[in-house]
Amino acid sequence: MSTLDSQSSGPLWQATTDLSAIELRCLALAAEGRTPEQIVLETDLPLPRVAEALTAATEKLDARNITCAISRAALLKLI
């Protein structure tokens, strides 16, 4: 059993189901290398909402930073 499989029934798996569509979209754009300012232009969301979405996604994925959140989301095939 891989580490990811062993986490599928734990808190990480549970947290990922709580990611909103906006959090996932912002996370996917960040994974493509977009800055928060560029995400604003692509989504028409205000900068505080983009920052809030990225912070919330990072917390829900139990990540230390946005890079770790992107990595976890990719491993979980969310983005």
PAZA-613112 format. One record per atom (N, C-alpha, C): residue in one letter; atom name; residue number from 0; x, y, z. Coordinates in steps of 0.02 Angstrom, whole numbers. Layout:
<r residuo="a" atomo="CA" num="NUM" east="X" north="Y" up="Z"/>
...
END
This chain:
<r residuo="m" atomo="N" num="0" east="42" north="-59" up="0"/>
<r residuo="m" atomo="CA" num="0" east="0" north="0" up="0"/>
<r residuo="m" atomo="C" num="0" east="45" north="62" up="0"/>
<r residuo="s" atomo="N" num="1" east="31" north="109" up="-44"/>
<r residuo="s" atomo="CA" num="1" east="72" north="170" up="-48"/>
<r residuo="s" atomo="C" num="1" east="51" north="218" up="7"/>
<r residuo="t" atomo="N" num="2" east="92" north="269" up="17"/>
<r residuo="t" atomo="CA" num="2" east="76" north="320" up="67"/>
<r residuo="t" atomo="C" num="2" east="10" north="354" up="50"/>
<r residuo="l" atomo="N" num="3" east="-1" north="368" up="-14"/>
<r residuo="l" atomo="CA" num="3" east="-62" north="401" up="-35"/>
<r residuo="l" atomo="C" num="3" east="-123" north="357" up="-21"/>
<r residuo="d" atomo="N" num="4" east="-116" north="291" up="-33"/>
<r residuo="d" atomo="CA" num="4" east="-171" north="246" up="-19"/>
<r residuo="d" atomo="C" num="4" east="-188" north="244" up="55"/>
<r residuo="s" atomo="N" num="5" east="-136" north="245" up="96"/>
<r residuo="s" atomo="CA" num="5" east="-148" north="241" up="168"/>
<r residuo="s" atomo="C" num="5" east="-181" north="305" up="194"/>
<r residuo="q" atomo="N" num="6" east="-174" north="360" up="158"/>
<r residuo="q" atomo="CA" num="6" east="-205" north="422" up="179"/>
<r residuo="q" atomo="C" num="6" east="-276" north="429" up="153"/>
<r residuo="s" atomo="N" num="7" east="-297" north="386" up="108"/>
<r residuo="s" atomo="CA" num="7" east="-361" north="395" up="76"/>
<r residuo="s" atomo="C" num="7" east="-420" north="391" up="125"/>
<r residuo="s" atomo="N" num="8" east="-410" north="361" up="182"/>
<r residuo="s" atomo="CA" num="8" east="-465" north="360" up="230"/>
<r residuo="s" atomo="C" num="8" east="-453" north="408" up="288"/>
<r residuo="g" atomo="N" num="9" east="-397" north="445" up="286"/>
<r residuo="g" atomo="CA" num="9" east="-380" north="490" up="339"/>
<r residuo="g" atomo="C" num="9" east="-403" north="561" up="326"/>
<r residuo="p" atomo="N" num="10" east="-379" north="607" up="367"/>
<r residuo="p" atomo="CA" num="10" east="-401" north="677" up="364"/>
<r residuo="p" atomo="C" num="10" east="-387" north="710" up="296"/>
<r residuo="l" atomo="N" num="11" east="-331" north="694" up="264"/>
<r residuo="l" atomo="CA" num="11" east="-314" north="726" up="201"/>
<r residuo="l" atomo="C" num="11" east="-367" north="711" up="149"/>
<r residuo="w" atomo="N" num="12" east="-388" north="648" up="143"/>
<r residuo="w" atomo="CA" num="12" east="-439" north="630" up="94"/>
<r residuo="w" atomo="C" num="12" east="-504" north="667" up="110"/>
<r residuo="q" atomo="N" num="13" east="-521" north="670" up="172"/>
<r residuo="q" atomo="CA" num="13" east="-582" north="703" up="194"/>
<r residuo="q" atomo="C" num="13" east="-580" north="778" up="178"/>
<r residuo="a" atomo="N" num="14" east="-522" north="809" up="189"/>
<r residuo="a" atomo="CA" num="14" east="-515" north="880" up="178"/>
<r residuo="a" atomo="C" num="14" east="-521" north="897" up="104"/>
<r residuo="t" atomo="N" num="15" east="-496" north="855" up="60"/>
<r residuo="t" atomo="CA" num="15" east="-497" north="870" up="-11"/>
<r residuo="t" atomo="C" num="15" east="-567" north="873" up="-38"/>
<r residuo="t" atomo="N" num="16" east="-613" north="838" up="-9"/>
<r residuo="t" atomo="CA" num="16" east="-682" north="841" up="-34"/>
<r residuo="t" atomo="C" num="16" east="-715" north="907" up="-16"/>
<r residuo="d" atomo="N" num="17" east="-684" north="945" up="28"/>
<r residuo="d" atomo="CA" num="17" east="-711" north="1010" up="48"/>
<r residuo="d" atomo="C" num="17" east="-685" north="1068" up="6"/>
<r residuo="l" atomo="N" num="18" east="-640" north="1055" up="-42"/>
<r residuo="l" atomo="CA" num="18" east="-614" north="1109" up="-84"/>
<r residuo="l" atomo="C" num="18" east="-669" north="1135" up="-129"/>
<r residuo="s" atomo="N" num="19" east="-678" north="1200" up="-131"/>
<r residuo="s" atomo="CA" num="19" east="-729" north="1230" up="-174"/>
<r residuo="s" atomo="C" num="19" east="-704" north="1233" up="-246"/>
<r residuo="a" atomo="N" num="20" east="-749" north="1247" up="-291"/>
<r residuo="a" atomo="CA" num="20" east="-732" north="1254" up="-362"/>
<r residuo="a" atomo="C" num="20" east="-682" north="1311" up="-372"/>
<r residuo="i" atomo="N" num="21" east="-691" north="1366" up="-335"/>
<r residuo="i" atomo="CA" num="21" east="-646" north="1423" up="-341"/>
<r residuo="i" atomo="C" num="21" east="-577" north="1405" up="-315"/>
<r residuo="e" atomo="N" num="22" east="-574" north="1370" up="-259"/>
<r residuo="e" atomo="CA" num="22" east="-509" north="1349" up="-231"/>
<r residuo="e" atomo="C" num="22" east="-473" north="1303" up="-280"/>
<r residuo="l" atomo="N" num="23" east="-509" north="1256" up="-309"/>
<r residuo="l" atomo="CA" num="23" east="-478" north="1211" up="-358"/>
<r residuo="l" atomo="C" num="23" east="-454" north="1249" up="-419"/>
<r residuo="r" atomo="N" num="24" east="-494" north="1296" up="-444"/>
<r residuo="r" atomo="CA" num="24" east="-475" north="1335" up="-503"/>
<r residuo="r" atomo="C" num="24" east="-413" north="1376" up="-489"/>
<r residuo="c" atomo="N" num="25" east="-412" north="1411" up="-433"/>
<r residuo="c" atomo="CA" num="25" east="-354" north="1452" up="-415"/>
<r residuo="c" atomo="C" num="25" east="-292" north="1408" up="-405"/>
<r residuo="l" atomo="N" num="26" east="-300" north="1351" up="-375"/>
<r residuo="l" atomo="CA" num="26" east="-245" north="1304" up="-364"/>
<r residuo="l" atomo="C" num="26" east="-218" north="1278" up="-431"/>
<r residuo="a" atomo="N" num="27" east="-263" north="1263" up="-477"/>
<r residuo="a" atomo="CA" num="27" east="-242" north="1238" up="-543"/>
<r residuo="a" atomo="C" num="27" east="-204" north="1292" up="-581"/>
<r residuo="l" atomo="N" num="28" east="-227" north="1354" up="-577"/>
<r residuo="l" atomo="CA" num="28" east="-192" north="1408" up="-611"/>
<r residuo="l" atomo="C" num="28" east="-124" north="1421" up="-579"/>
<r residuo="a" atomo="N" num="29" east="-121" north="1417" up="-512"/>
<r residuo="a" atomo="CA" num="29" east="-57" north="1425" up="-478"/>
<r residuo="a" atomo="C" num="29" east="-9" north="1369" up="-498"/>
<r residuo="a" atomo="N" num="30" east="-36" north="1310" up="-508"/>
<r residuo="a" atomo="CA" num="30" east="6" north="1253" up="-530"/>
<r residuo="a" atomo="C" num="30" east="35" north="1265" up="-599"/>
<r residuo="e" atomo="N" num="31" east="1" north="1304" up="-639"/>
<r residuo="e" atomo="CA" num="31" east="25" north="1321" up="-706"/>
<r residuo="e" atomo="C" num="31" east="74" north="1380" up="-705"/>
<r residuo="g" atomo="N" num="32" east="89" north="1404" up="-644"/>
<r residuo="g" atomo="CA" num="32" east="138" north="1457" up="-636"/>
<r residuo="g" atomo="C" num="32" east="109" north="1527" up="-633"/>
<r residuo="r" atomo="N" num="33" east="43" north="1533" up="-629"/>
<r residuo="r" atomo="CA" num="33" east="12" north="1599" up="-626"/>
<r residuo="r" atomo="C" num="33" east="21" north="1630" up="-557"/>
<r residuo="t" atomo="N" num="34" east="33" north="1694" up="-556"/>
<r residuo="t" atomo="CA" num="34" east="36" north="1731" up="-493"/>
<r residuo="t" atomo="C" num="34" east="-35" north="1748" up="-472"/>
<r residuo="p" atomo="N" num="35" east="-46" north="1767" up="-410"/>
<r residuo="p" atomo="CA" num="35" east="-113" north="1787" up="-390"/>
<r residuo="p" atomo="C" num="35" east="-141" north="1844" up="-434"/>
<r residuo="e" atomo="N" num="36" east="-99" north="1891" up="-453"/>
<r residuo="e" atomo="CA" num="36" east="-121" north="1946" up="-496"/>
<r residuo="e" atomo="C" num="36" east="-143" north="1920" up="-565"/>
<r residuo="q" atomo="N" num="37" east="-109" north="1870" up="-591"/>
<r residuo="q" atomo="CA" num="37" east="-129" north="1841" up="-655"/>
<r residuo="q" atomo="C" num="37" east="-193" north="1801" up="-648"/>
<r residuo="i" atomo="N" num="38" east="-201" north="1768" up="-591"/>
<r residuo="i" atomo="CA" num="38" east="-263" north="1730" up="-578"/>
<r residuo="i" atomo="C" num="38" east="-323" north="1778" up="-576"/>
<r residuo="v" atomo="N" num="39" east="-313" north="1837" up="-548"/>
<r residuo="v" atomo="CA" num="39" east="-366" north="1888" up="-546"/>
<r residuo="v" atomo="C" num="39" east="-388" north="1905" up="-617"/>
<r residuo="l" atomo="N" num="40" east="-340" north="1914" up="-662"/>
<r residuo="l" atomo="CA" num="40" east="-357" north="1932" up="-731"/>
<r residuo="l" atomo="C" num="40" east="-393" north="1876" up="-767"/>
<r residuo="e" atomo="N" num="41" east="-376" north="1814" up="-752"/>
<r residuo="e" atomo="CA" num="41" east="-407" north="1756" up="-786"/>
<r residuo="e" atomo="C" num="41" east="-475" north="1738" up="-758"/>
<r residuo="t" atomo="N" num="42" east="-486" north="1753" up="-694"/>
<r residuo="t" atomo="CA" num="42" east="-548" north="1731" up="-662"/>
<r residuo="t" atomo="C" num="42" east="-597" north="1787" up="-648"/>
<r residuo="d" atomo="N" num="43" east="-575" north="1849" up="-653"/>
<r residuo="d" atomo="CA" num="43" east="-615" north="1908" up="-635"/>
<r residuo="d" atomo="C" num="43" east="-635" north="1908" up="-561"/>
<r residuo="l" atomo="N" num="44" east="-598" north="1872" up="-521"/>
<r residuo="l" atomo="CA" num="44" east="-608" north="1875" up="-448"/>
<r residuo="l" atomo="C" num="44" east="-565" north="1930" up="-419"/>
<r residuo="p" atomo="N" num="45" east="-587" north="1962" up="-365"/>
<r residuo="p" atomo="CA" num="45" east="-544" north="2012" up="-334"/>
<r residuo="p" atomo="C" num="45" east="-483" north="1978" up="-300"/>
<r residuo="l" atomo="N" num="46" east="-429" north="2015" up="-297"/>
<r residuo="l" atomo="CA" num="46" east="-367" north="1988" up="-268"/>
<r residuo="l" atomo="C" num="46" east="-377" north="1959" up="-198"/>
<r residuo="p" atomo="N" num="47" east="-414" north="1993" up="-154"/>
<r residuo="p" atomo="CA" num="47" east="-423" north="1962" up="-87"/>
<r residuo="p" atomo="C" num="47" east="-458" north="1894" up="-90"/>
<r residuo="r" atomo="N" num="48" east="-504" north="1885" up="-138"/>
<r residuo="r" atomo="CA" num="48" east="-539" north="1821" up="-144"/>
<r residuo="r" atomo="C" num="48" east="-492" north="1767" up="-170"/>
<r residuo="v" atomo="N" num="49" east="-448" north="1785" up="-217"/>
<r residuo="v" atomo="CA" num="49" east="-398" north="1737" up="-242"/>
<r residuo="v" atomo="C" num="49" east="-351" north="1717" up="-186"/>
<r residuo="a" atomo="N" num="50" east="-327" north="1765" up="-149"/>
<r residuo="a" atomo="CA" num="50" east="-282" north="1750" up="-92"/>
<r residuo="a" atomo="C" num="50" east="-317" north="1707" up="-41"/>
<r residuo="e" atomo="N" num="51" east="-380" north="1722" up="-27"/>
<r residuo="e" atomo="CA" num="51" east="-419" north="1682" up="20"/>
<r residuo="e" atomo="C" num="51" east="-428" north="1610" up="-5"/>
<r residuo="a" atomo="N" num="52" east="-441" north="1602" up="-69"/>
<r residuo="a" atomo="CA" num="52" east="-450" north="1536" up="-98"/>
<r residuo="a" atomo="C" num="52" east="-386" north="1495" up="-94"/>
<r residuo="l" atomo="N" num="53" east="-330" north="1526" up="-109"/>
<r residuo="l" atomo="CA" num="53" east="-266" north="1490" up="-107"/>
<r residuo="l" atomo="C" num="53" east="-247" north="1472" up="-35"/>
<r residuo="t" atomo="N" num="54" east="-261" north="1517" up="11"/>
<r residuo="t" atomo="CA" num="54" east="-247" north="1503" up="82"/>
<r residuo="t" atomo="C" num="54" east="-292" north="1447" up="107"/>
<r residuo="a" atomo="N" num="55" east="-356" north="1450" up="90"/>
<r residuo="a" atomo="CA" num="55" east="-403" north="1399" up="112"/>
<r residuo="a" atomo="C" num="55" east="-384" north="1330" up="84"/>
<r residuo="a" atomo="N" num="56" east="-365" north="1329" up="20"/>
<r residuo="a" atomo="CA" num="56" east="-345" north="1265" up="-11"/>
<r residuo="a" atomo="C" num="56" east="-283" north="1238" up="23"/>
<r residuo="t" atomo="N" num="57" east="-236" north="1281" up="39"/>
<r residuo="t" atomo="CA" num="57" east="-175" north="1260" up="73"/>
<r residuo="t" atomo="C" num="57" east="-191" north="1230" up="141"/>
<r residuo="e" atomo="N" num="58" east="-235" north="1263" up="177"/>
<r residuo="e" atomo="CA" num="58" east="-255" north="1238" up="243"/>
<r residuo="e" atomo="C" num="58" east="-293" north="1172" up="238"/>
<r residuo="k" atomo="N" num="59" east="-340" north="1168" up="191"/>
<r residuo="k" atomo="CA" num="59" east="-380" north="1107" up="184"/>
<r residuo="k" atomo="C" num="59" east="-338" north="1047" up="163"/>
<r residuo="l" atomo="N" num="60" east="-285" north="1060" up="126"/>
<r residuo="l" atomo="CA" num="60" east="-241" north="1006" up="105"/>
<r residuo="l" atomo="C" num="60" east="-187" north="993" up="157"/>
<r residuo="d" atomo="N" num="61" east="-190" north="1028" up="213"/>
<r residuo="d" atomo="CA" num="61" east="-142" north="1021" up="268"/>
<r residuo="d" atomo="C" num="61" east="-71" north="1030" up="243"/>
<r residuo="a" atomo="N" num="62" east="-62" north="1082" up="202"/>
<r residuo="a" atomo="CA" num="62" east="3" north="1096" up="172"/>
<r residuo="a" atomo="C" num="62" east="36" north="1156" up="207"/>
<r residuo="r" atomo="N" num="63" east="101" north="1158" up="204"/>
<r residuo="r" atomo="CA" num="63" east="138" north="1213" up="236"/>
<r residuo="r" atomo="C" num="63" east="139" north="1276" up="193"/>
<r residuo="n" atomo="N" num="64" east="135" north="1266" up="127"/>
<r residuo="n" atomo="CA" num="64" east="137" north="1322" up="81"/>
<r residuo="n" atomo="C" num="64" east="101" north="1304" up="16"/>
<r residuo="i" atomo="N" num="65" east="97" north="1351" up="-30"/>
<r residuo="i" atomo="CA" num="65" east="60" north="1340" up="-91"/>
<r residuo="i" atomo="C" num="65" east="92" north="1287" up="-135"/>
<r residuo="t" atomo="N" num="66" east="158" north="1283" up="-135"/>
<r residuo="t" atomo="CA" num="66" east="193" north="1232" up="-174"/>
<r residuo="t" atomo="C" num="66" east="174" north="1162" up="-150"/>
<r residuo="c" atomo="N" num="67" east="173" north="1153" up="-85"/>
<r residuo="c" atomo="CA" num="67" east="153" north="1089" up="-56"/>
<r residuo="c" atomo="C" num="67" east="80" north="1074" up="-71"/>
<r residuo="a" atomo="N" num="68" east="38" north="1125" up="-68"/>
<r residuo="a" atomo="CA" num="68" east="-34" north="1116" up="-83"/>
<r residuo="a" atomo="C" num="68" east="-43" north="1094" up="-156"/>
<r residuo="i" atomo="N" num="69" east="-7" north="1125" up="-201"/>
<r residuo="i" atomo="CA" num="69" east="-11" north="1106" up="-272"/>
<r residuo="i" atomo="C" num="69" east="11" north="1034" up="-281"/>
<r residuo="s" atomo="N" num="70" east="66" north="1016" up="-249"/>
<r residuo="s" atomo="CA" num="70" east="91" north="948" up="-254"/>
<r residuo="s" atomo="C" num="70" east="40" north="897" up="-228"/>
<r residuo="r" atomo="N" num="71" east="11" north="911" up="-171"/>
<r residuo="r" atomo="CA" num="71" east="-39" north="864" up="-143"/>
<r residuo="r" atomo="C" num="71" east="-100" north="860" up="-187"/>
<r residuo="a" atomo="N" num="72" east="-123" north="916" up="-212"/>
<r residuo="a" atomo="CA" num="72" east="-181" north="916" up="-256"/>
<r residuo="a" atomo="C" num="72" east="-167" north="876" up="-319"/>
<r residuo="a" atomo="N" num="73" east="-107" north="882" up="-345"/>
<r residuo="a" atomo="CA" num="73" east="-88" north="844" up="-405"/>
<r residuo="a" atomo="C" num="73" east="-85" north="770" up="-390"/>
<r residuo="l" atomo="N" num="74" east="-55" north="752" up="-334"/>
<r residuo="l" atomo="CA" num="74" east="-51" north="681" up="-315"/>
<r residuo="l" atomo="C" num="74" east="-120" north="650" up="-305"/>
<r residuo="l" atomo="N" num="75" east="-167" north="691" up="-281"/>
<r residuo="l" atomo="CA" num="75" east="-235" north="667" up="-270"/>
<r residuo="l" atomo="C" num="75" east="-278" north="673" up="-333"/>
<r residuo="k" atomo="N" num="76" east="-246" north="696" up="-388"/>
<r residuo="k" atomo="CA" num="76" east="-279" north="704" up="-453"/>
<r residuo="k" atomo="C" num="76" east="-339" north="751" up="-449"/>
<r residuo="l" atomo="N" num="77" east="-331" north="803" up="-409"/>
<r residuo="l" atomo="CA" num="77" east="-383" north="855" up="-404"/>
<r residuo="l" atomo="C" num="77" east="-372" north="909" up="-457"/>
<r residuo="i" atomo="N" num="78" east="-309" north="916" up="-477"/>
<r residuo="i" atomo="CA" num="78" east="-292" north="966" up="-529"/>
<r residuo="i" atomo="C" num="78" east="-251" north="933" up="-583"/>
END
